[in-house]
């Protein structure tokens, strides 16, 4: 009997809601082996998983689909198994964004809030007109940007200033 499997333990990364095909399980042998797929912590996703002997396809993947998946090949002379790790991530979604327009008077302190959810946890960054923030005039507190001491000649309307809250 001869088994040739086309993958070792790999890590497959995909986003929630997408469709994925796990690495193909290439198998040869005589008599022809029967190939099956299983998930380490339970059943394959009901109604969303299908395999055609060598490739496992999962549609509309969810966080709960993150797991080790095993491809098994069996015939009268023996069996062999290989695994792949599927990691499902959630893209960042803003839960709080700064308003489009904010007005500040000379000398005011302005606090702009921004937060996002996702997995892995998003990192919030701030830019002004596509560049780094001016040194000494603002600081971050958690996910908020605090801009201090507005002065004449500085942008007064946030949308004209080009402040951007980014989640990565």
C-alpha positions, 0 to 999 in steps of 0.5 A, a space after each residue: 500500500 502506498 499513501 501520498 498526502 499532499 499537505 502537512 500541518 499548515 495554517 489556513 487563515 481566512 475571514 469570517 463570512 468567506 468560503 474556503 477550500 482546505 489544502 487538497 488531500 492527495 492520496 494514492 493506493 491499492 486498493 483505492 483508499 477512502 478519504 474522509 475529513 473530520 474536525 478535532 472538536 466535533 462535527 464538520 459545520 452542518 450544511 456548510 461543509 462538503 468534500 469531494 474525496 480530497 478537498 474540504 470546502 466550507 462556506 460562510 465560515 464562522 469563528 467557531 469553525 477555527 480548529 484542526 481539520 484531519 484528512 484520513 485515508 483508509 484501505 484494507 492495508 492501513 490508514 494515514 492521517 494529516 492535519 491542517 489548522 484553520 484560523 478564522 478572523 473577524 475584520 475590524 468594525 468601528 463601534 465609535 467613530 468621531 463625528 464628521 464636523 467638530 468645532 473648537 474655539 481658540 484654547 479649547 481641548 478637543 477629545 475625539 473618540 474612536 473604537 473598533 471590534 474584531 479578532 484579533 483585536 484591532 489597533 486604533 491609530 490616528 493621522 492628520 491629513 494622511 501624516 503623523 500627528 503634530 508633536 506636543 499638541 495632542 496625545 492618546 488616551 485609550 482609543 481617544 485622541 485629545 488635541 489641546 490648545 487650539 490656536 488661531 490658524 489651526 483647523 477648526 472644522 474636523 472634516 477640513 483638518 483631515 483627522 482620521 481614525 484607522 483600525 488595523 
